[in-house]
Amino acid sequence: MDEQAKLTAIDPKTLAELQGLAPTDQTLSIVIEAFQSLADPTRFKILSALMTHEVCVRDLALLIGVSESAISHQLRFLRDRHLVHQRRDGNIMYYTLSDHHLPELIREAHNHADHVNGEHHHQHHMQLKSS
């Protein structure tokens, strides 16, 4: 008998409610793919830029400081995960975010970083005051 089978819930009502709220495997897979996409610095910069503008591959490369080939590779990754759409205008490919939820997710990631940076600044400031 494994250890999990021996355990009993401390709060069975809350546990049952949480079990009912747990994401499906399909939802979990999509969410994990989205967060994995945000976990790469180049992809995060691309997605951040696309929050406000439709941008072509060359301009993304210039903005981020990597080759057009590297941008195209990352955009293919993002497109395969349904995070960006492409539009062709002659020989130029333009990209946009694929849905309205992504800017909110990206903004929240930025807000979290600001929050953490603020805590670090506050902790550092408090350490200096106590020295």
C-alpha beads as a LAMMPS data file, in Angstrom:
LAMMPS data file: protein, C-alpha beads

131 atoms
130 bonds

1 atom types
1 bond types

-500.0 500.0 xlo xhi
-500.0 500.0 ylo yhi
-500.0 500.0 zlo zhi

Masses

1 110.0

Atoms # bond

1 1 1 0.000 0.000 0.000
2 1 1 1.487 3.364 -0.955
3 1 1 1.729 6.292 1.452
4 1 1 -0.963 8.321 -0.385
5 1 1 -3.541 5.558 0.215
6 1 1 -2.893 5.716 4.007
7 1 1 -3.625 9.444 4.233
8 1 1 -6.955 10.886 5.315
9 1 1 -8.018 14.451 4.643
10 1 1 -7.769 17.035 7.401
11 1 1 -10.582 19.015 5.733
12 1 1 -12.603 16.588 3.538
13 1 1 -15.091 19.283 2.455
14 1 1 -12.366 21.591 1.117
15 1 1 -10.529 18.668 -0.466
16 1 1 -13.691 17.534 -2.281
17 1 1 -14.345 21.088 -3.497
18 1 1 -10.761 21.443 -4.760
19 1 1 -10.931 18.083 -6.518
20 1 1 -14.027 19.326 -8.367
21 1 1 -12.204 22.498 -9.417
22 1 1 -9.052 20.760 -10.652
23 1 1 -8.261 21.396 -14.341
24 1 1 -8.724 18.628 -16.876
25 1 1 -5.623 17.061 -18.390
26 1 1 -6.335 18.870 -21.668
27 1 1 -6.621 22.261 -19.937
28 1 1 -3.491 21.551 -17.927
29 1 1 -1.579 20.715 -21.098
30 1 1 -2.621 23.988 -22.786
31 1 1 -1.779 26.065 -19.704
32 1 1 1.627 24.427 -19.315
33 1 1 2.422 25.042 -22.991
34 1 1 1.488 28.712 -22.582
35 1 1 3.721 29.128 -19.531
36 1 1 6.569 27.244 -21.224
37 1 1 6.239 29.688 -24.095
38 1 1 6.593 32.605 -21.684
39 1 1 9.588 30.975 -19.986
40 1 1 11.977 31.732 -22.869
41 1 1 13.367 35.313 -22.852
42 1 1 13.200 35.737 -26.641
43 1 1 9.631 34.437 -26.832
44 1 1 8.569 36.625 -23.912
45 1 1 10.039 39.694 -25.638
46 1 1 8.235 38.764 -28.865
47 1 1 4.908 38.318 -27.097
48 1 1 5.395 41.565 -25.157
49 1 1 6.034 43.468 -28.404
50 1 1 2.968 41.924 -30.023
51 1 1 0.736 43.130 -27.181
52 1 1 0.415 46.537 -28.813
53 1 1 1.445 46.178 -32.461
54 1 1 1.386 43.870 -35.438
55 1 1 5.102 43.392 -36.164
56 1 1 7.092 41.808 -39.000
57 1 1 9.938 39.335 -38.506
58 1 1 12.705 41.807 -39.413
59 1 1 11.480 44.473 -37.013
60 1 1 11.169 41.898 -34.227
61 1 1 14.747 40.794 -34.942
62 1 1 15.976 44.394 -34.751
63 1 1 13.967 45.085 -31.594
64 1 1 15.133 41.979 -29.754
65 1 1 18.665 41.833 -31.129
66 1 1 18.674 38.353 -32.647
67 1 1 18.678 37.063 -36.223
68 1 1 15.562 36.906 -38.391
69 1 1 16.076 33.138 -38.489
70 1 1 15.985 32.962 -34.683
71 1 1 12.809 35.082 -34.621
72 1 1 11.178 32.894 -37.286
73 1 1 12.058 29.780 -35.280
74 1 1 10.480 31.214 -32.114
75 1 1 7.422 32.447 -34.011
76 1 1 6.918 28.956 -35.440
77 1 1 7.054 27.606 -31.870
78 1 1 4.460 30.198 -30.771
79 1 1 2.272 29.588 -33.830
80 1 1 2.275 25.815 -33.201
81 1 1 0.903 26.569 -29.724
82 1 1 -1.794 28.900 -31.099
83 1 1 -0.322 31.972 -29.399
84 1 1 0.314 34.069 -32.532
85 1 1 -1.283 34.562 -35.946
86 1 1 0.567 35.461 -39.116
87 1 1 -0.420 37.595 -42.076
88 1 1 1.483 37.836 -45.337
89 1 1 1.850 41.140 -47.192
90 1 1 3.906 40.347 -50.299
91 1 1 7.182 38.878 -49.030
92 1 1 6.711 40.191 -45.499
93 1 1 5.138 38.183 -42.674
94 1 1 3.415 40.120 -39.911
95 1 1 2.488 38.653 -36.539
96 1 1 -0.121 39.415 -33.903
97 1 1 -1.241 37.734 -30.694
98 1 1 -3.866 35.092 -31.332
99 1 1 -6.360 36.029 -28.630
100 1 1 -7.285 38.726 -26.132
101 1 1 -6.251 36.655 -23.085
102 1 1 -2.537 36.790 -23.861
103 1 1 -1.969 40.506 -23.136
104 1 1 -3.568 40.033 -19.723
105 1 1 -1.307 37.058 -18.994
106 1 1 1.780 38.984 -20.125
107 1 1 0.761 42.087 -18.124
108 1 1 0.300 39.938 -15.029
109 1 1 3.785 38.475 -15.531
110 1 1 5.160 42.036 -15.740
111 1 1 3.148 43.016 -12.634
112 1 1 4.516 40.021 -10.753
113 1 1 8.080 41.042 -11.677
114 1 1 7.384 44.605 -10.507
115 1 1 5.978 43.224 -7.250
116 1 1 9.007 40.993 -6.647
117 1 1 11.398 43.803 -7.589
118 1 1 9.565 46.106 -5.178
119 1 1 9.920 43.575 -2.369
120 1 1 13.635 43.208 -3.082
121 1 1 14.044 46.999 -3.155
122 1 1 12.111 47.306 0.121
123 1 1 14.127 44.506 1.784
124 1 1 17.413 46.025 0.582
125 1 1 16.328 49.481 1.796
126 1 1 15.377 48.024 5.205
127 1 1 18.737 46.226 5.463
128 1 1 20.554 49.488 4.740
129 1 1 18.526 51.317 7.399
130 1 1 19.325 48.678 10.018
131 1 1 23.072 48.737 9.286

Bonds

1 1 1 2
2 1 2 3
3 1 3 4
4 1 4 5
5 1 5 6
6 1 6 7
7 1 7 8
8 1 8 9
9 1 9 10
10 1 10 11
11 1 11 12
12 1 12 13
13 1 13 14
14 1 14 15
15 1 15 16
16 1 16 17
17 1 17 18
18 1 18 19
19 1 19 20
20 1 20 21
21 1 21 22
22 1 22 23
23 1 23 24
24 1 24 25
25 1 25 26
26 1 26 27
27 1 27 28
28 1 28 29
29 1 29 30
30 1 30 31
31 1 31 32
32 1 32 33
33 1 33 34
34 1 34 35
35 1 35 36
36 1 36 37
37 1 37 38
38 1 38 39
39 1 39 40
40 1 40 41
41 1 41 42
42 1 42 43
43 1 43 44
44 1 44 45
45 1 45 46
46 1 46 47
47 1 47 48
48 1 48 49
49 1 49 50
50 1 50 51
51 1 51 52
52 1 52 53
53 1 53 54
54 1 54 55
55 1 55 56
56 1 56 57
57 1 57 58
58 1 58 59
59 1 59 60
60 1 60 61
61 1 61 62
62 1 62 63
63 1 63 64
64 1 64 65
65 1 65 66
66 1 66 67
67 1 67 68
68 1 68 69
69 1 69 70
70 1 70 71
71 1 71 72
72 1 72 73
73 1 73 74
74 1 74 75
75 1 75 76
76 1 76 77
77 1 77 78
78 1 78 79
79 1 79 80
80 1 80 81
81 1 81 82
82 1 82 83
83 1 83 84
84 1 84 85
85 1 85 86
86 1 86 87
87 1 87 88
88 1 88 89
89 1 89 90
90 1 90 91
91 1 91 92
92 1 92 93
93 1 93 94
94 1 94 95
95 1 95 96
96 1 96 97
97 1 97 98
98 1 98 99
99 1 99 100
100 1 100 101
101 1 101 102
102 1 102 103
103 1 103 104
104 1 104 105
105 1 105 106
106 1 106 107
107 1 107 108
108 1 108 109
109 1 109 110
110 1 110 111
111 1 111 112
112 1 112 113
113 1 113 114
114 1 114 115
115 1 115 116
116 1 116 117
117 1 117 118
118 1 118 119
119 1 119 120
120 1 120 121
121 1 121 122
122 1 122 123
123 1 123 124
124 1 124 125
125 1 125 126
126 1 126 127
127 1 127 128
128 1 128 129
129 1 129 130
130 1 130 131
